[in-house]
Amino acid sequence: MNQDRRPFLSFLIVFLLFFLFSSLPSGMMTPFLTSLGYTGAQIGTLFSLGAISGILFQFILGRLCDRYRRIKPFAIVSLGFGLFSIVLFYSSSTASLLVYLSGIAMSASSRLVSSLLDSWALESGESIRRNYGAIRAFGALGFSIGLGVLVVFVEKNGFIAILPICFVLGSALTVMLVMLPDVKGHTEEIHEKPNLATLFSRDYTIWLVVFFFVFFVVGVEDMTITLKMLSLGAKPGQVALYYSMQAAFELPLFFLGGRLVRRFGAKPVLILSIIALAVKMFYFAASPTIPLMLAGTILQLFTFPLIMVCSKQIIYAVSEDRQKITGQMWGGAIYGNLSGILAPAIIGQLSRYITITGSLVFLGGMLGIPLLLILLQKGRLASS
């Protein structure tokens, strides 16, 4: 029992450390770039290029991890590259090409390490996979602490304070990764390379489309809701309160999400979460005051945590046995990162023509597409 719990506890610490490590650099990127004189358009382009770079590296490393049945060396090297890019970025005092390129690298490496850690946890045994929600909850806790507590050092000492904080956390995280057992090899010797055609089966492709639409909404909901709050005259403190309340409501379902999936099945839980997300969009569209919008954050209980847990479980289940890591990393790149690139640009343009309220209604209605696809899906998860 103790041997079974040791890897689980190690992953709890790893995810806590990683999100502590990545929260300040990612959260402070926009203020830092703004302080150097970069425009909103330039910052937006940087984030887009970072996401695109992250997608490309996820495609490459996903194949390499499955081919060699190793994740540890790729995760450690990617983390080291991320720490190096953080040093280059936050040690700069003026705008330059080096700042811009290191910002892109920092954004890409953060996505890459996160994806590698997710795949590492899911490939490390059934017991860890069942409790992925609890592991991910520690990540959310680390992110909250990073932006809620560690940010005080930045406010007192400036952006340069990020460097010693990241060095200490990055060093501790590296030690944990070195000690963590790597994924196990295949039980049978593989004489031929896994074929991508077998990965992109009917089930896998349909679920990618389902999660693309879901994460399209997830990726842009905060931006759209924030714009609606600002249109109603929200103060910065009220916007911050919205994010804090939302993070607090997420934690319980991250811990309980895995149990709900085991009890009721991934498909019914996912349907519930998508319906709750649609209701959330319609609710915020109809809310005429800030207090009512803040009250609506309770709907977060049934949305993002359950969607995250279900997406990992389902994509893992429908990925071909020899390509589980590729299935996770390519899936996350397509339905997570790609939708995250497209959604802000599309909604940003849409809000100019149908208002922010109309955009929220549009997002809620869009969720009818993945719901319909799930109900029509007759794959192996259809009755789970």
Solvent accessible surface area in square Angstrom, and as a share of the most:
residue,aa,sasa,rsa
1,M,168,0.75
2,N,114,0.59
3,Q,138,0.61
4,D,89,0.46
5,R,106,0.39
6,R,146,0.53
7,P,37,0.23
8,F,35,0.14
9,L,77,0.38
10,S,22,0.14
11,F,2,0.01
12,L,18,0.09
13,I,79,0.40
14,V,0,0.00
15,F,3,0.01
16,L,42,0.21
17,L,24,0.12
18,F,5,0.02
19,F,25,0.10
20,L,23,0.11
21,F,9,0.04
22,S,12,0.08
23,S,0,0.00
24,L,1,0.00
25,P,3,0.02
26,S,47,0.30
27,G,29,0.28
28,M,30,0.14
29,M,3,0.01
30,T,60,0.35
31,P,55,0.35
32,F,9,0.04
33,L,0,0.00
34,T,80,0.46
35,S,75,0.48
36,L,33,0.17
37,G,59,0.57
38,Y,27,0.10
39,T,76,0.44
40,G,61,0.58
41,A,79,0.61
42,Q,81,0.36
43,I,14,0.07
44,G,37,0.35
45,T,66,0.39
46,L,0,0.00
47,F,68,0.28
48,S,41,0.26
49,L,72,0.36
50,G,0,0.00
51,A,3,0.02
52,I,75,0.38
53,S,27,0.18
54,G,0,0.00
55,I,17,0.09
56,L,101,0.50
57,F,102,0.42
58,Q,4,0.02
59,F,54,0.22
60,I,96,0.49
61,L,21,0.11
62,G,0,0.00
63,R,63,0.23
64,L,55,0.28
65,C,0,0.00
66,D,4,0.02
67,R,136,0.50
68,Y,122,0.47
69,R,32,0.12
70,R,109,0.40
71,I,0,0.00
72,K,40,0.17
73,P,49,0.31
74,F,43,0.18
75,A,0,0.00
76,I,45,0.23
77,V,107,0.61
78,S,9,0.06
79,L,4,0.02
80,G,39,0.37
81,F,105,0.44
82,G,6,0.05
83,L,37,0.18
84,F,120,0.50
85,S,2,0.01
86,I,5,0.03
87,V,64,0.37
88,L,52,0.26
89,F,0,0.00
90,Y,4,0.02
91,S,64,0.41
92,S,25,0.16
93,S,95,0.61
94,T,93,0.54
95,A,53,0.41
96,S,51,0.33
97,L,128,0.64
98,L,96,0.48
99,V,0,0.00
100,Y,41,0.15
101,L,96,0.48
102,S,5,0.03
103,G,0,0.00
104,I,22,0.11
105,A,20,0.16
106,M,8,0.04
107,S,12,0.08
108,A,5,0.04
109,S,6,0.04
110,S,35,0.23
111,R,81,0.29
112,L,13,0.06
113,V,3,0.02
114,S,32,0.21
115,S,16,0.10
116,L,0,0.00
117,L,1,0.00
118,D,13,0.07
119,S,1,0.01
120,W,0,0.00
121,A,1,0.00
122,L,0,0.00
123,E,21,0.09
124,S,37,0.24
125,G,30,0.29
126,E,91,0.41
127,S,46,0.29
128,I,5,0.02
129,R,33,0.12
130,R,91,0.33
131,N,53,0.27
132,Y,0,0.00
133,G,1,0.01
134,A,15,0.12
135,I,0,0.00
136,R,32,0.12
137,A,0,0.00
138,F,55,0.23
139,G,0,0.00
140,A,16,0.12
141,L,66,0.33
142,G,0,0.00
143,F,80,0.33
144,S,46,0.30
145,I,62,0.31
146,G,0,0.00
147,L,60,0.30
148,G,51,0.49
149,V,85,0.49
150,L,31,0.15
151,V,21,0.12
152,V,62,0.35
153,F,102,0.43
154,V,10,0.06
155,E,133,0.60
156,K,158,0.67
157,N,92,0.47
158,G,33,0.31
159,F,53,0.22
160,I,96,0.49
161,A,10,0.08
162,I,0,0.00
163,L,31,0.16
164,P,79,0.50
165,I,27,0.14
166,C,1,0.01
167,F,130,0.54
168,V,97,0.56
169,L,24,0.12
170,G,2,0.02
171,S,46,0.29
172,A,40,0.31
173,L,0,0.00
174,T,48,0.28
175,V,86,0.49
176,M,33,0.15
177,L,0,0.00
178,V,84,0.48
179,M,137,0.61
180,L,3,0.02
181,P,87,0.55
182,D,35,0.18
183,V,10,0.06
184,K,168,0.71
185,G,49,0.47
186,H,64,0.28
187,T,144,0.84
188,E,130,0.58
189,E,138,0.62
190,I,64,0.32
191,H,161,0.72
192,E,118,0.53
193,K,143,0.61
194,P,20,0.13
195,N,83,0.43
196,L,62,0.31
197,A,75,0.58
198,T,64,0.37
199,L,0,0.00
200,F,72,0.30
201,S,46,0.30
202,R,147,0.54
203,D,25,0.13
204,Y,0,0.00
205,T,57,0.33
206,I,38,0.19
207,W,0,0.00
208,L,10,0.05
209,V,63,0.36
210,V,0,0.00
211,F,0,0.00
212,F,43,0.18
213,F,49,0.21
214,V,0,0.00
215,F,20,0.08
216,F,9,0.04
217,V,0,0.00
218,V,23,0.13
219,G,47,0.45
220,V,0,0.00
221,E,5,0.02
222,D,43,0.22
223,M,70,0.31
224,T,0,0.00
225,I,0,0.00
226,T,20,0.12
227,L,69,0.34
228,K,13,0.05
229,M,0,0.00
230,L,90,0.45
231,S,78,0.50
232,L,66,0.33
233,G,47,0.45
234,A,10,0.08
235,K,132,0.56
236,P,112,0.70
237,G,52,0.50
238,Q,60,0.27
239,V,22,0.12
240,A,57,0.44
241,L,82,0.41
242,Y,0,0.00
243,Y,87,0.33
244,S,69,0.45
245,M,54,0.24
246,Q,11,0.05
247,A,35,0.27
248,A,61,0.47
249,F,57,0.24
250,E,24,0.11
251,L,45,0.22
252,P,60,0.38
253,L,15,0.08
254,F,1,0.00
255,F,95,0.40
256,L,82,0.41
257,G,0,0.00
258,G,5,0.05
259,R,159,0.58
260,L,53,0.26
261,V,19,0.11
262,R,114,0.41
263,R,169,0.62
264,F,111,0.46
265,G,10,0.10
266,A,7,0.05
267,K,22,0.09
268,P,62,0.39
269,V,7,0.04
270,L,0,0.00
271,I,34,0.17
272,L,90,0.45
273,S,0,0.00
274,I,0,0.00
275,I,82,0.42
276,A,10,0.08
277,L,0,0.00
278,A,13,0.10
279,V,71,0.41
280,K,0,0.00
281,M,0,0.00
282,F,91,0.38
283,Y,71,0.27
284,F,0,0.00
285,A,9,0.07
286,A,80,0.62
287,S,6,0.04
288,P,88,0.55
289,T,59,0.34
290,I,14,0.07
291,P,94,0.59
292,L,82,0.41
293,M,0,0.00
294,L,23,0.11
295,A,59,0.46
296,G,3,0.03
297,T,0,0.00
298,I,89,0.45
299,L,37,0.19
300,Q,4,0.02
301,L,34,0.17
302,F,82,0.34
303,T,0,0.00
304,F,34,0.14
305,P,0,0.00
306,L,1,0.00
307,I,0,0.00
308,M,23,0.10
309,V,0,0.00
310,C,0,0.00
311,S,0,0.00
312,K,19,0.08
313,Q,33,0.15
314,I,0,0.00
315,I,0,0.00
316,Y,33,0.13
317,A,30,0.23
318,V,4,0.02
319,S,0,0.00
320,E,45,0.20
321,D,107,0.56
322,R,52,0.19
323,Q,0,0.00
324,K,20,0.08
325,I,0,0.00
326,T,0,0.00
327,G,0,0.00
328,Q,8,0.03
329,M,0,0.00
330,W,34,0.12
331,G,0,0.00
332,G,15,0.14
333,A,0,0.00
334,I,38,0.19
335,Y,8,0.03
336,G,24,0.23
337,N,17,0.09
338,L,67,0.34
339,S,0,0.00
340,G,29,0.28
341,I,34,0.17
342,L,74,0.37
343,A,0,0.00
344,P,51,0.32
345,A,66,0.51
346,I,82,0.41
347,I,1,0.00
348,G,31,0.29
349,Q,96,0.43
350,L,42,0.21
351,S,23,0.15
352,R,171,0.62
353,Y,163,0.62
354,I,71,0.36
355,T,85,0.49
356,I,29,0.15
357,T,53,0.31
358,G,19,0.19
359,S,0,0.00
360,L,0,0.00
361,V,72,0.41
362,F,83,0.35
363,L,0,0.00
364,G,3,0.03
365,G,47,0.46
366,M,27,0.12
367,L,0,0.00
368,G,38,0.36
369,I,78,0.40
370,P,0,0.00
371,L,35,0.17
372,L,103,0.51
373,L,49,0.24
374,I,0,0.00
375,L,114,0.57
376,L,107,0.53
377,Q,3,0.02
378,K,170,0.72
379,G,17,0.16
380,R,149,0.54
381,L,21,0.10
382,A,29,0.22
383,S,112,0.72
384,S,44,0.28
